[in-house]
Amino acid sequence: MEEENKIISLTEVIESKVIKEKELEFYREQLVEIQRKIGFLELDLNLTKQIIGLIEKESIVSIDNSVPLLGVEPDADV
């Protein structure tokens, strides 16, 4: 009876291998998607930092009057 428990089923080993390969592929695809999102977030963050830097240095010379500013009431005299 003990001898039977020691027998390794080749089918079970192969099934386990296939499951692990599928899981590995899934996580690789997730990693690629996460890396893509990280890239976009880094670009967005850099742009935001540049905008903050310009505002802090008051480097913005003029603003297009046709573009409404958020949170700023338009002048009645304009």
N, C-alpha and C positions, 0 to 999 in steps of 0.2 A: 504494500500500500504506500509506503514511503517513497518508493521508486517512482510511482506515478506522479507525485507532487513535484519531483525534481525535473520533470520533462518540460522543456521550454517549447512552446508552440511557435513555430516560425511565422505562422499567420498572425499571431498576436504581436510579435516583434515588428513585422512589416506594417501592420495597421498602426502601431504606435509611432513608427517612423513617419508614415504618411501624415498623421495628425500633427506631429511636431513640425514637419515641413510646411504644412498649411498655416500653422500658427506663426511660424517664423516669417513667412511671406506676408501675412496680415500685418505684423508689427513693422516690417520693413516699409510697407506701403504707408502705414500711419506715420512713421518717422519722416518719410519724404514729404508728406503733407504738413507735418509740424515744422519741418525745416523751411518749407515755402512760406508758411505763415510767419515764422520768425523773421525771415528776410523782409517781408512787407512791413512788419511792425518796426523793424530797425530803420527802414527808410522813412516811415511815418514819424518815428521818434526823432530822427535827425532833422527832418524838416521842421518839426515843432520846436526843437532846440534853436534852430536858425531863426525862426520867427521870433521866439522869445528874446534871443540876442539882439535882433534888430530893434525890437520894441524897447528893450532896456537901454540901448545906446541911442535911442531916438534917431535911428538912421533912416527912418521912412520919411522921405521928403514931401511927397504929395500923395493924396488919395483921390482916386477917381470918384467924383461927386455923384456919378450915376449909380454907383454901387452902394446900397444901404449898409450902414454900420449897425451891427447887432447891439441892442441896448442903448443906442444913442438916438435921442429924439431929433428929428430934422428941425432946423431953424425956420421960423415963420417968415423971416426976412429974405430967404433965399429964393 
